[in-house]
Amino acid sequence: MGKYYICLDIGGTKVLGAIFNNKREIVHRIKKKTKAGGDDSANIENTIINLVEELLAEFKISIKDVIAIAAGAPGVINIEKGIVLFSPNLPWRNYEIKKAIEGKFKVPFFIGNDVNVGVYGEWKYGAAKGLTQVVGLFVGTGMGAGLILDGKLYTGHGDKGAECGHMILNPEGPKCNCGQRGCLEAFSSKQGIIDYARTQAARGRKTALEKAIKKGVLKSKDLKAAYDANDAVAIEAVDRACLYLAIGIGNLINTFSPEMVVLGGGVIESMGDVFLEKVLKDVDLYCMPSIRDTVTIKNAALGDDSILYGALAMIDDMLKK
């Protein structure tokens, strides 16, 4: 009988994988870049399969030692069937990933929206442990959200809910990868920051971000370095992202009256407390004081591992059914 779990965080630019033992400890991990261009869904599937195989080989175990595999991935996902219906930052449409991974490895595979899973991880193991009403926003390549309502993960009808990153804050704003304009994601995600910096560079402004953007991928650490170097465009892009993030959080506080708003994702992790401090400075302007008074806003405690721990919790839940 298996005694290990493999958990994955599938993103627009990378896949992070980890092996957990039965004490819920990470005993091995690997990160791989993804190439999510065009319609090459098979490329990302192969990246996932190769990563799992490398985890097994490097840790010197067999797939027979694995109880289950679980993952968080961006997009709208049918959890029961393991189908990615739509992903704005990956080339997946009605993609039967559960069928593909289980066909390859012959162990149970579960998948959920990455930020739903990440917030679930923070609720089970991290910053929001023990609470019953939690809103999570994860800032990465895109912008995802997760909701814990009345002590349960809320995913909405058909698991299509909690897409708070696509609330429209300005219908005449920048175009989002979801097809709409002015979404929170279009302003406050790394993609939104890239688009702003690219526009400023096209206007002839000098910025340290230009070289990284020309390569097609802006690493969060490069954004942090430019910000720390007082790069004017980087500072403007971050300020703009944080302003709209504060507006979005204010709307969510008014709507759900959570005990806590958790901020996570690669950008938050790399920028330290920069986003948190700017949000705390502005958010009171965009929500009702009587509701805001009972809300704590914190960075995720598990950092880059929130989604991995959420995937682990998902395995526990799904195997009980």
N, C-alpha and C positions, 0 to 999 in steps of 0.2 A: 504494500500500500504506500502511496505517495506521502511525503511529509513536507513538501515545499510548494510555494505558490509563486507564479510569475505574474508580475503586474507591469503594465505599460502606460506611458503617457505619450500619446500620439499627437504631435503638433504640426503646425504649418511648415516648420523649418527643421524639426528634429523629432526623433523617437527616443524616449528614455525608458529603459527597462531595468527591472530589479527582481531579484529572487528574495523572497521572504521565507524564513524558517517557521516552525510551528509555535515559536515564542513571539511571533510578529516582529521579528528583527530583520532588517535588510542585511543580507550576507554577501551580496554581490550585485554590481550594477554596471550598465553600459549605456552610452549615449551615441546615437548615430544621426547624421544629417539626413533630411529628406529632400527630395527634389520634386516639388509638387507642381510642376509646370504642365500646361496642356491638359490632355485627358488621360494621362498615364497612371491610371489607378493601379495597374499591375506593379509599377515600380515601387509604390509605397507598400503594397502587400509583400513584395519580395524583401524590402527593407525590414519589415516586421518579422518575417520568417527568419531571415538571416540573423537578426538580433537575438531572437529566441534561441536559435541554434548555437550562437556564440556564447550566450549566457550558460547554456548547458555544458558546452565544451570547456569553457574557462573555469567553471565551478566543479567540473568533473562529476556531473550527475547525468542520469538518463531522463528522458521524458516520462518514463515509468515512475520516477520519483516525484513527479509533479501532480498535485491534486487538481489544479485548474489554472487557467490563464484568464486575466481580465484586463480591460483597458478603458481609458477615457480618451475620447477623440472629439474634435470640434464638429459642431453641426447638430442637425435634427436626427435623432436616432430612435428607431423602434427597439426598445430594450429587449422585449420578449423574443422577437425574431432575430435580433442581432443584425439589423439592416440599417446602414447609414442612408437616410432618405435624401439629405442635402448637407453639404459642408461648404461654407463660403471660402475656406482657405485650403481646401484639398479637392482633388478632382474626383470626388465620389458623389454619385447620384444613384439612389436605390441600390446601393452596393451591399451585397450579401457577405459581409466580412466574417460573420460567425460560421457560415457554411465553409468558407475558404480555410479559416484557421483550424477548425475542428477536423476538416478533411485532411489537413496536413499532419496535425499532431495527435489526433485521436484522444484528446482530453477536453473537458468542458471549457467553453470560451464565452465570456460575458463582456458586453461593451455598453457604455453609457456616454452621454455628453460629458466632455472633459471637465467643464467647470461644475456641473452638477456633481460629478464624481469627486472633484477637488474639494468642494464645500462640504460634501459628505465626509471626506477624510478629516477636514478641520473640525467637524462636529463630533466625529467619533474619537479622534486622537489628538486634536490640536487646540487652537485658540478658542473655539466655540464649544468645547466639550462641556456637557451638562446643561446647555441652554435648550430652549424649545422653539425660539423664533429667531432665525438667522438669515441675513441676506449676504451673499458672497459675490464679489466682482473680481474677476481675474483678468489682468491686463497683460496680454502677450502679443503675438502676431495679430490676433483679433481681440475681441472683448466678449468674454462669456460671463454667465451668471448662474447662481444656484440658490435655491430657497429651501430652508428648513422651516416648515410651518406646523405648529402644534406637535413638535417632536418627530416629524416625519419629513423625508425628502419629498418635495413637491415637484412633479414633472409635468402636470397638466394632462389634458385629454390627449391620448395617443403619444404620450411622452414628448409633446411638442412645446411645452411651456417653458417659462423662465428664460426666454430669450431677451433679457433686459438690455443686452448690448445693442439690440436693434430697436430700442425705443427711439423715436424720431424727435430730436431736439430742435431741428431747423429744417423744414422741408425744402429749403433752397440751399442747403449746405452741401458739403462735398459728397461725392458718390461713394457708396459703400459696396463692398464685395457681394452683399446680399441682393443688390439691385436697386435699393432705395437710396435716398439722399438724406444727409443730415443725421444719420444714426449716431448714437453715443460711440460706437466702434469707429466710425469714420473720423471722429475727432480725437478720441482718447487712446486708441490702441497704438501699437508700434507701427502698423500700417498707416494710421492717420498721421503719426509723427513724420514718417517717411514722406508721405504725400505733401505735407506742409513744407518740409525742408527742400524737397525737389522743386516745388513751386518757387521758393525763394531763391534757390540756386539758378533757376531758369531766368530770373529777373536780374541776374548778375551779382547777387550777393555772395560773398565768400563765406564758406562754412566748412568746418572739419568733417561734417557729415557727408559732404558731396562725394568723396572718394568711396566711402562705404556704400552709399546708395547706388552708385554706378555699378557696383558688383551685384546688385539686385537684392542683397540681404543686409540689413542694418542690425548688427549684434547689439544687444542691450548694453554690454560693457563699453562699446564704442560711443553709445549715446551718453552714458555716465561720464566717460572721459571728456567728451566735448562739453558737457554741462559743467563739469568741474573746472574746465579750462576757460570758463566764461565766454564760450562761443555764443554770440548773440542769437543766431538762428536756433541753436539747440535750446537755449533758455526760453525763447519765445514758443517753440514747439512744445516744450514741457509745460510751460505756464498755460498754454491754450488747452492742452490735454487735461490738465488738472482742473481748470475752470469747468469744462464740460463734464468731467467726472464728478465734481462737486454738485453740479446741477442735477445730474442723473441720480446721484445718491440721495439728494434732497427729495426728489420725486419718489424714490423707493421708500425712504423713511416715512413720508406722508402716506404712502399706500399701504405699507405692511406693519408699521410700528414695530420693528424688530428690536430684540435685546442687543444685537450686535450686527454691525456691517464689517465683514472680513474682506480685506484687500490682498489679493495674491497674484500669482503669475510671474513670468520671467522678467517683465519690465519692473514691477514692484520689487522683486528680489534684488535685481541689479542696482536699482536706484536708492536702496536703503529706505530712509524715512522721508525722502524728498517729496514723493507723491502724497504720503500720509499727512505731512505737515501742511502742504498747500491745500489739501482737501479740508483739513480741520479749520484752516483759516477762513474758507469761503462757504462751507456747506450750510452754516446757520442762516445764510441769506436766502436759502432756497427750500427751507422746510419750516413747518410750524414749530415754534419754540416749545409748546406743551408736549409735542411728540419727541422732538430732538432731545429733550432733557433726560429721557430714559434710554437713550441709544449710545452704545460704545462703538467707536470705529477703531479697528486695529488691523495691523498687518498679519497675514497668515503666520502661524507658528511653525509650520512644517516646511516652509519655504518651497524649494523645488520638488519636494516629496509629497505635497498635498494630494495630487492626483493618484500617485502610487498607493498611498494609504487608503484613499477612497476606493480604489479598485480592489484592494484587499478586503475592505468592509463589504463591497458588493459581492465578492465571492462568498463570504460567510452568509450573507442574506439569501443569495440565489440557491446555494446548496441546501438551505433549510427548507426551501419550497418543495 
